[in-house]
Amino acid sequence: MNLDEAVPDPPDHVHERWRNREAPDGDFIVYSDGSLSVMSLVRLRAHDQRHDPRSEDWHWSETLRATAWRASDWLDVDGTMASSGHAGYRALAGESASHGSVGWVALTLDDEQHTLQWLAVACSSNPFAEVTLDEATVTATSTLGRVWAFPRSAPHLVAISADPDYPWPRTVGER
């Protein structure tokens, strides 16, 4: 994404891109008002458990909130793998055709256009194959064994945990 000469990408443009199933290429959350959170994924692992992926502690945190921005690259977010509705809203989740490691999660109105509330794109999450929606949270499970819990009103405060049901590989010394 090129932030040089940043000018607002108006909300209408964001909604048009969403209807075309496009999102800025990178780790971002795009909001319905046209603003954008630049996100950063950090993976931490205990030094004595380097070969156990379950021991990783993932954090996807906001590094910048932009109200004026322009994406130079867009990617397709057209592969919907999961959907869940609740109280007039719909959570959608899937993968990008651009690259297999890119996953996305969106909260929309449950109308014919799936009017966008926010869209999260994570370049290293892997696709999101499951999604649930309740009053407070959009919860998406990736094919990499991670559960991402997005607060509906503040998705940039996402919490990531290991999926206990994921078929984790055995580690040294495990039977």
Helices and strands as residue ranges (DSSP letters): H 11-19, E 22-24, E 28-31, E 36-44, G 47-49, G 53-55, E 57-66, E 74-76, E 79-86, E 89-95, E 103-109, E 116-122, E 128-133, E 137-142, E 146-151, G 155-157, E 159-162
